Amino acid sequence: MQDAQFALSVLGSLRDLAVHVALDDFGTGYSSLSNLKQFPIDILKIDQSFVRELTTDPGANSIVSAVIGMGKNLGMQVVAEGVESREQLTCLQQLACPQGQGFYFSEPLTATQFTSLCSRKTIESAAI
């Protein structure tokens, strides 16, 4: 992100190849609102630090709600990172967050483990 023109060129080339680009850990580090407008981003991933405090901090709840709305209004997919409890999932559902990832759904898996998990009938959908 230090060389915005170069980053824009690379992201544009990836988009031309039908590669989807995700902005990970949104709300922390180098992510900024100008990135949402300037770069061709397909997926906005809400940082887990906000999801972690979702059920205990009204400020985190407001931030997550705002990020969900911004992402949707900009035509992006929105994913909440770090979903670890049913309470967090319920709160995200109430905020109309369409997708989530985290230990609530599964621990990290190898490709083989993931294939096995997907073949089971009792899997809970990872989509919120």
C-alpha positions in Angstrom: 0.0 0.0 0.0 3.0 2.3 0.2 3.0 2.5 -3.6 -0.7 3.1 -4.4 -0.2 3.2 -8.2 1.7 -0.1 -8.3 -0.9 -1.7 -6.0 -3.7 -0.4 -8.2 -2.0 -1.8 -11.3 -1.5 -5.2 -9.7 -5.0 -5.4 -8.3 -6.4 -4.4 -11.7 -4.4 -7.1 -13.4 -5.7 -9.7 -10.9 -9.3 -8.5 -11.5 -8.7 -9.0 -15.3 -7.8 -12.6 -14.5 -11.1 -13.0 -12.6 -9.3 -13.2 -9.2 -11.3 -11.8 -6.3 -9.4 -9.5 -3.9 -10.2 -9.4 -0.2 -9.2 -6.7 2.2 -8.3 -8.6 5.3 -8.4 -7.3 8.9 -10.4 -4.2 7.9 -10.4 -1.6 10.6 -6.8 -2.2 11.7 -3.3 -1.6 10.4 -3.0 -0.2 6.9 -6.7 -0.5 6.0 -8.5 2.7 5.5 -11.7 4.1 4.1 -9.8 5.5 1.1 -8.7 1.9 0.2 -12.3 1.0 -0.2 -12.9 3.6 -2.8 -9.5 3.6 -4.5 -8.8 -0.1 -4.9 -10.8 -2.8 -6.7 -11.8 -4.8 -3.6 -14.3 -7.6 -3.8 -14.4 -8.9 -0.3 -14.3 -6.8 2.9 -13.2 -8.9 6.0 -14.1 -7.3 9.3 -11.2 -7.7 11.8 -11.7 -10.2 14.6 -10.9 -7.7 17.2 -14.3 -6.0 16.6 -16.2 -9.3 16.4 -14.6 -10.5 19.7 -16.1 -7.5 21.5 -19.4 -7.5 19.6 -21.5 -8.8 22.4 -19.9 -6.7 25.2 -19.0 -3.4 23.7 -21.7 -1.2 22.1 -18.9 0.7 20.2 -17.7 -2.5 18.6 -21.3 -3.3 17.6 -21.7 0.1 16.0 -18.4 -0.3 14.1 -19.3 -3.7 12.8 -22.8 -2.5 11.7 -21.2 0.5 9.9 -18.6 -1.7 8.1 -21.3 -4.2 7.0 -23.4 -1.3 5.6 -20.4 0.3 3.8 -19.3 -3.0 2.3 -22.7 -3.9 1.0 -23.3 -0.3 -0.3 -20.0 -0.5 -2.2 -21.0 -3.9 -3.8 -18.6 -6.0 -1.7 -19.0 -9.3 0.0 -18.7 -8.9 3.7 -17.1 -11.5 6.0 -16.8 -11.3 9.8 -13.6 -12.9 11.0 -13.1 -14.6 14.3 -16.6 -15.8 15.1 -16.1 -18.0 18.2 -19.5 -18.2 19.9 -23.2 -18.6 19.2 -23.8 -15.2 20.8 -21.4 -13.5 18.3 -23.1 -15.4 15.4 -26.6 -14.3 16.6 -25.4 -10.7 16.9 -23.9 -10.8 13.4 -27.2 -12.3 12.0 -29.1 -9.4 13.6 -26.7 -7.0 11.9 -27.4 -8.8 8.6 -23.8 -9.9 8.1 -23.9 -12.4 5.2 -20.8 -14.4 6.0 -18.5 -15.4 8.9 -15.4 -17.4 9.6 -13.9 -18.6 12.8 -13.5 -21.4 15.4 -17.3 -21.5 16.0 -17.6 -23.1 12.6 -14.3 -25.1 12.5 -10.7 -25.0 13.4 -8.3 -24.5 10.5 -8.3 -27.6 8.2 -6.1 -29.1 5.6 -7.7 -29.6 2.1 -8.3 -33.3 2.9 -9.9 -32.5 6.3 -12.1 -29.8 4.7 -13.3 -32.2 2.0 -14.2 -34.7 4.7 -16.0 -32.1 6.7 -18.0 -31.0 3.7 -19.2 -34.5 3.0 -20.7 -34.9 6.4 -24.5 -34.4 6.7 -24.4 -32.6 10.0 -22.2 -29.6 9.0 -23.6 -26.3 10.1 -23.4 -23.8 7.2 -20.5 -21.3 7.5 -22.7 -18.7 5.9 -24.3 -16.4 8.4 
